[in-house]
Amino acid sequence: MALTCLTKDILVDICSDLDSDDMDNLKFLMKDVAGLHKLMPATNALDLFSAIENNKHVAFHNGRFLAECFELMGRTDLVGRLGLNPTQIEKEMGQHNDSVRPFRILLYKISKDLASDDVELLASFSLRVFKLTQQEKATIKSALDLFVLLEKRGIIEIDHTNLLKEMVKSLENRGDLVDLVDKYQGPLYEMTSKPRGICVIINNKKFIKMKAREGTDVDQARLEATFKKLGFKIAVYRDLTVKNMADVMKDISIMDHSKFNALVVCVLSHGGENFIYRMDDRGGKTGNSRRQLVHGDGDRLIQGNFVYGVDDKPIPIRYLTMYFQSSKCKTLANKPKLFFIQACQGEDMEPGVLLSSDLQMDGLSVDDSIDLDVAPVSENTEEKDAAPHASDNQKVIPDESDFLLGYATVFGYVSYRSRSQGSFYVKSLTENLDNHADTLDLQALMVKVNHDVSEENIGEQAKKQVPMTQITLRRLLFFFPDNLK
């Protein structure tokens, strides 16, 4: 299907054919990509188009987004004037990253299948059940008005359609609308709250015996700048012991995240692999590294990857993530929890590299003969960040959904950090988020990070590093940075 490059003449021609009802419909359908604060003042269609023309996510110039709007509105004549095929547009409705959101489509379809009496009944239902005020009820002139109000109140949301279902169930003989809600599956995570959520950055630089992680402050600054631009509230913690790290995770997990869409946790530290620990009945952990006896009163042993606190003690990544399981942090249930770990995943190096004087590895050598405090890192200028073997892949976040764990390198291998420029992984991650968060979903973006880091020739002998991502996300995740403006 050829996509038209929209021109001013085409838009002016289309605008002359849009009436006031069309304007109201367009404002509702465009709500996710521009926001009502930009759309409501618009007095003509050109104003509406101007509100979204700079939004890279909707690829306004190619006409697809507008074509889907017109198709939903029943204006197939306007789809044709965009040079597009109405049948193809209908077939691909909501399937592209520049499409009208499926949740918006659901609400719009319901609204167009409601008579004025139905709208009045739903408004009365909302007054009684959702405790709308009489003043709010008086503003409801259409189903679209009602849905906008209920969205504003947080009563109906992309991930929570139960109340929407209860609403339509209150109408007699409208099982068809109930079926429509039941069939809805939101393929995208909601990403509209301001702020989007908390971004926790743990930056461990100075350790008791292990080598200081020079260059990590560059990583911290990059992560702060990037996630701030993406709408997150930044919380930085520096040089934490293992207990401090666990306490921070616990404190964040008991916060009320109900008004947020996501959580981001970035850990910058030394790391290691083959930490064997026991999960007790309360979800806690006991145990130590592979070279020491595991103890505790639990019923299962877990071997996993870990990061170090500045007290040179390890804490499993699994122990950091478990605070945010849906059962433990209910206000983040069904919302993405994103962990980015700049730490080694083992001790091996990808062949072909001499260590440059500016490079370090975020990890250390671990074997059965050394104590928990571990031997000092060698005097070369690269550091390793270690984590579990590939066989442990499913043990990091077992039986958990809506997590993404991004590791700087694959299991068993080291990752590299420049003392002056920071780590290659964080540099690539932040650059790709800065440049592509408006057009790529997070999984596609992480593939690009893998590619970019693997293409780097690190050090004098061109050593290689390949990041790894573990995903239990159930939907696509777009950050929609343009919606913040």
N, C-alpha and C positions, 0 to 999 in steps of 0.2 A: 504494500500500500504506500503510494507516494505521499509524502507529507508536504503541505504547502508552506512556503515561507511567507508569513503574514506581512502585509504591507499596510500603510496608513489608509490607502484607498480602499482596500478590502474591508478594513474595520469600519470606516466611515459608511460604506455601502451597507454593511450589516446593521450598524446602529440605527439607520433610518427605518429598519423593519422591526425594531424591538419596542414593545409597549411597556406600560408600568408593571404589569404582571410578570413579564419577562425579566424586568429589572429585579424584582423581588426574588424571583427564582434564581437568577444568577448570583445575587448577593449571598443567598444561602449555600449554593453549590461551591462558591469560591471561598467560603468562610475559613476552611482549613489552611489555605495557602496565602491568604492576605490578612485575615482578621477583621472583625466587624468594625474596629476603630478606623480602618482605612476604607471599608466598603460603605458604611452607612452614610457618610457625607456625600457620596456620589449621586449626582442628579441625572446623569446620562451614562450610556454604556461605555463611551470613551473614557470616562472617569474610572469606571470599573476595570477596564482593560489596562489602564495606566497603573492601577494599584497592584497588578500582578505581573506586568511585563518584565520587571527586573528580577523576578523570582526564578532562579535557575532551575529549581526543582520541577516546575511545571512545564519547562521548555516551551514557554508561551509562543515563541516565534514559529514553531512547527505546526501549530493549530490543533494538536491532538486534544489538549485539555479543553479548549473551547468546544471542539467537536463533540466530546463526551457530554458536556453541559447541554449543548443544543439537542443532542440525541435524547437525553433524559427529559428535556422540556417538550419533546415531540416536535421540534423544529428541524426535521430532517432536510428541509429546503435549505437551511443555513449551513448544515453539514456539507451539502453539495457545493455551496458557494465557497466553501473553504478548499474545494478540490479533493474532498475525501469521500470514501465510500461508506454510507450510513450502515450498511449491513456489517461491514468489517469493524466499524467503530463499536457497534452494539455487541459484536462477538468478543471483542477484546476489552470491553468495559471494565475498568478498575484493575487491569492486570499489569499496568506499566507503572514505573516509578513517577511518571508525570501524568498519571491518571487521577480522576476524581476518586477520593477515598471511598472504599466500600461501605464504611459506616455512614458516610454522607449520602451515598446512594440509597442505603436502606431507609434512612429517615425520610429522604425525598420521596421515595416510592410509597411509603406509608402515607405521607402527607397528601399525596395526589389521589389516594384511594379513600379519603375521608370526606364525608358530606359535612356541611356546616353544623348539622345537629350532632354529628360525631365529635366534632371539635369542641363543641360546648360541653358535651358529656365528659370528654377527657380533661377539659379545663376544670370542671367541677370535681372530677376525681382527684386531680392534682391539688386542688384547694383543700380537699378533705384529707387525703393520704400524705401528700408531700408538704402540707402546711404552707402552701402559697398564700400570700396576703391578698385581700380583696383588690388592693391597688395593683398588684402584679397581674391578677386575673383580668382586670379591666384593660390591660395592654394587649391581651391575646385576641387578635382579629383573624388569625389563620392558624393552621397546624404548624406552619413554619415558625410563626411567632412563639408558639408553645414550646417547640423543640429547642429553639434558641435559648429561651428562658430556662428550661430544664437542664440544658448543657451548662449554662452559666452557673447554675446552682449545684452542678456536679451530680445531679440525680440520674441522668443518662450519660453513659460514657462508652467509649469504643470497646473496653474490656468488660463492661458491666451492663449487660442488656436485660438482666432479670426484671428490673423495675419497668423497663419499656414493655417487656412481655406482659407484666401484670396490668399495665395500662390498657393495652389492646385487648386483653382478656376480659376487661370490664365492659367491653362493648358486646352487645348481643349479636350472635350469629356472625361473628367476624373471625372465625377460625382460620380463614385464609391469611389474615394479618399475623396471627400467632405462628402459623407455619413459616411465614416470611422471616420472622425474627429467629425462629428455631434453625432455619437453614443458613442464617448469617454466620460467617466465620471471619473475624477480622484478621486479614493477612498482615497487617502492619501494627506495630506497637504504637500506642498513643505517645506523641511527643509534642505537647502543646503547652504544658505548664510553665510558669515563669516564677521562680527558676525551674529548670528541668529536674533538678535534684541536687544531691550533695556529691561533690567530687573530693574524696579523701586521698591525700598524697602523703605516704609515709616515706621519708627520705633518711635512710640510715647511712651515715658517712663515716663517723669515727667510732671504731671498735676498741675493745680492751686490748686484744692481741693481734687481731686480723688487720690486714693492710687497710688504711683509709681509702675510701672510694672517691678519689679525685675526679672531678668532672660531673659528679652527680647533681651538683647545684644547677648545672646547665640543663640537665633533664628536668629538674623540678620547675625551673622557670618556663621551659617549653610547655610542660603539661599544664601549668597554671594558666598560661596565656591561651592555649588552645581550648581547654574546657570552659574557661570563662567566656570565650567567644561563642561557645556552643550553648551557653545559658545555664551553666552549672555554678552552684555556690561552692567556693573552694575552701577546703579545710586542710591545712598543712601541719604535719607532725614530724619533728626532726629527732633523730638519734634516740629511738625507742628500744627499751629492753623487750624481751619476749612477753613479759607480763604487761608492760605498757601497750604493746601491740594488741594483745587480746582484750585489754580493757577498752581501747579505742573502738575495736570492732563491736564489743558489747554495747558501749554507749551509743554508737551510731545505730545499732540494730533496734534499740528500744525507743528511738525517736519516732515521732509520728510522720510517716512519709506519705500520708494519704493525699496530700496536695502536690506530690512530686510524681514524675513519670519514670524515673530511673535512679540507679545508684552507680557511681564509678569509684573504684578503689585502685590506686596506683601504688605499687610497692617497689621501692628502689633499695636493693640491699645485696649482700652476699647470699648465696644459696647453696644447696646441696641435694643429694639424692639418697634413697634407701633409708629413710627415717621410718623405723618400725614403732608403732604406737597402738595403744588399745583404746577403743571408744567405749566408755562406760554407759550404763543404762540411762544416764542423764544427758548423754550427748557430749560429755566432756572427754578429754584425752589424758592419758597418762603414758609414760614411757620415755624412751630416749632414742639415740641414734642406733644404727645397726650393730654397733660394737658393744652395746651395753644391754643388760637384762631388762626385758620389758616387764612391767609390773602393773597392778591395778585390778579392779574387781569387775571389769567388763567381760563381754563374751566374744569379742572378735578383734583380731589383729589386722592392722592396715599398714601396708608399706606405701609410702608416698613421698612426694617432693616437699621441700621446706625452704624457708628463708631464715636468715639469722637476725636476732636482735643485736643491739650494740654490746650486750653482755656476752656475746659469742655463743649464745645458746640457740638451738633451732626451734622453729615453730612450724608445724605442717601447714601448707596452704589450705588443706582441707579444714583445718581448725579455724582458719580465718573466714572461710566461706560459709561454714555451717551456721553462723549466727544469722544468716540471711535466707535460710530455708523458709519456704512459705509458712510452715508450721510455727516457726520461731519469730518471724518478722512479717506479720500479717499485712501490714500496710505496704509492703513491697511484693506481695503475692501477685503473680501474673505480670510483673513488671521486670524489665531487664536489669540484671545485676552484672556489671562489667568490671572484671579484674584484669589489670595489666601488670605483669611481673617482669621487672628488669633484674634478673638474677640468673645465674648459671643453672643448667639442667643436668650437669654431670662434669666429668673431668676431661673427656676426649676433645680433641681439636679437629676440625675439618682440615684435611691435608693441604699443604701448599703455602704455609705462612711462616714468615719470620716475624717475631714480635717487634713492632716499632717502639721507639722510646716514648711515644706519646700514648700508647695503648695499655690498658689493663683489663684483666678478666675479673668478673664479679663472682668469684667462688674460691675454692681452696681444695687441696688434696685431702681426701678422707679415706682412711683405711682402718683395719681392725686394731692396729697397734698404737694408735694415738688417742689421746684423751679428748674429752668433749670440747675443751678450749681450742683444740686443733693446732697443728703446726703453722708457723707463719707462712704467708704467701711468698713464693719465690720472688727474687729481685727483678724479674722481667717486668715490663710495664703494662702487661695485660692482666685482667682479672677474670675469674670465671663465676658464673651464676648457675648453680646446679639444681636439678630436680629429678623426678623419677624416670625409670625406664619405660619404654613404650608399652610394655605389658601392664603397666599400672594406669594406663590411659583412662580406663573407666572408673578408677577408684578415687579420682579427685573430687568429682561431684556426683556420686551415685544417687540415682533416684531423685534427682533435683532437676527442675526445669527453669528456664529463663535465665541461665547463666552463660556468660562468655568469659573464658579465661585465656588471655593472650600472653604467651610466654616469649621471651626474647630469643629463645633458641629451642631446638628439638630436645627431647629427653636424651640424656647421656652426654650432652655436649656443653661446651662453654659459650658464653656470650662476651662481647667486647665493648669496652667503653674508652673513649678518648679522654685523656685528662683535661684537654682544652676545649673539646667540642661536645662532650657528653657521649651517650651510648648511641650506637647505630640504630638500634631498635626504636628507642624513644624519638630520635630525630625523624626516622621514616614515618612512625605512627603519627606524630603531630603534624608533619608536613602533609601527609595524605588527608588527615582530618581537616586541616586548614584549606586544602585545595579541592577536596572532593566530597566533603560531608553534605554538600547541597545537591549532589547528583547520584551518589552511590550509597547503597545500603551498607551496613557495617560489615556484614560477612564478605561482600565483594571487596570492600575497602581493605579488609585484613588480608585477602589474597594478594592485593596489590602491595601491601606492606611486605608480605613474604617474598614477593618477586623482587622488590626494590632492595631489600636487605641482602638477599642471596646474590644479587648482582654486584654488590660491593666487593672490592678487593681490599681486604683489611690487612694492614701491616706490610712490611717489606717483601714478604713472600706470598702476598695475596691470599691470606687465609679467608675461609668462607664461614658464613653463619646463616642459618635458616630458621626463622621464627616458627612458632607453632601455636595454633589456636584450638582450644576445646570449646565446643558449642553445644548447649542444650536449649538455645533459643527456639521458640516455636513459631515465631513470626519474623518478618523482615523488620529491620530497625533503621529508619532514616532519622537523622537529627533535625532536619528542617530548620537550619539556622536562619533562613530568610524570614521565618515566622516571628523571630525575636525583634525584628526591626519595627 
